[in-house]
């Protein structure tokens, strides 16, 4: 049975809020304007002229707007680059500018280089996350107030101040963004609401007397891809604890889950040592503590793996283990597993010899992976593709390409496998080629590779432009 595929063949659905209301709300709230939306068959981009360069650069990167040369337009007011690409200036004053461009049909992309095609799913509240990337980890960062208190599965959301407001409601991804379903309770210092949440990532906003507002005391803010900023809350499922070292000035935890950034996760001092609650997805995570600049393994955790410095990293395993098995090769001295799940480290995951071969239990969450085996000093590969071996944990979606019955090799490549054109080989079933994958919620980009030729999915009319001006097919998973 094929996975659930939410593919919209309509590029535009009537926007819930018209553009000028969106801009007015942004200006009224004194927030930097940076948004794009779709309305009446047009794309609109609105940017405040007080927007900082770093925010503008981030906005340009997020929506791939390099060709528009927006920095130069803000600086000089010269619209040449915009006009060449078919954009019209609707508003240009001291505070902001708004440009628009008609959407093109996706039925014919022969002149793809002349088009910029923004694709998005139907505009609906509560559709998160807005990209296909999985949540690697999360921790909460608040200012001016303590993190939300958690009692079992119940989280106490707290909005500081606003005591003169008449009604405040809490809306988020956990209640389908219903602005009236969850009234907050007024206290002497603010407003509170209790919500039962599973571990993971959640988005929310406060509705203050009918006006939607982010949590200004929460440093975790994300844009939903439709021009709206939302506050982010992580319901933790793991506590890193370090006993002792009470005389240390600063203690951090760093690991594979945050790309080993050294000064990102500052631990909190306790009476017995240090702690920090985080959200970790299913999988295997390696980590170390940094005590006033000195790296150590976790003295309270005996689960360790070797690292590239001839030392060890501590390990946290979340979920069920997958058993890697290799039959034969009983004369080999050592066999290791390396793949996308451990950043292709050759000397970290060593298999154990058995009576008939080798095996290694290793915890992996649902996803699409590639790996190889290193037997002594030689690497194995897929016997068919001669490349990396594909490993799909909990497939929930089937890619299909009809026709091409005379093709020798057909693969699917995209953000699901870092655009590797050889690793995810499709198989022929009936009149089509198929490949079963695991796709998380949100947006995914992909193409098919037929005998070395990259093509869009002919059955999917959703596409967006890429850096090669050849387009990528796009689908949304709900």
Buried (B, 14 or more C-beta within 10 A) or exposed (E): EEBEBEBBEEBBBEBEBBBBEBBEBBBEEEBBBBBBBBBEEBBBBBBBBEBEEEBBEBBBEBBBBEBBBBEBBBEEEEBEBBEEBEBEBBBBEEEBBBBBBEBBEBEEBEEBEEBBBBBBBEBEBBBBBBBBEBBBBBBBBBEEBEBBEEEEEEBEBBBBEBEEBEEBBBBBBBBEBBBEEBEBEBEEEBBBBBBEBEBBBBBBBBBBEEEBBBBBBBEBEBBBBBBBBBBBBBBBBBEBBBEEBEEBEEBBBBBBBBEBEEEEBBBEBEEEBBBBBBBBBBBBBBBBBBBEEEBBBBEEBEEBBBBEEEEBBBBBBBBEEBEBEBEEBEEBEEBBBBBBBBEEBEBBBBBEBEEEBBBBEBBBBBBBBBBBBBBEEEEBEBEEBEBBBBBBBEBBBBBBBEEBEEBEBBBBBBBBBEBBBBBBBBEEEEEBBBBBBBBBBBBBBBBBBBEEEBBBBEEBBBBBBEEEEBBBBBBBBE
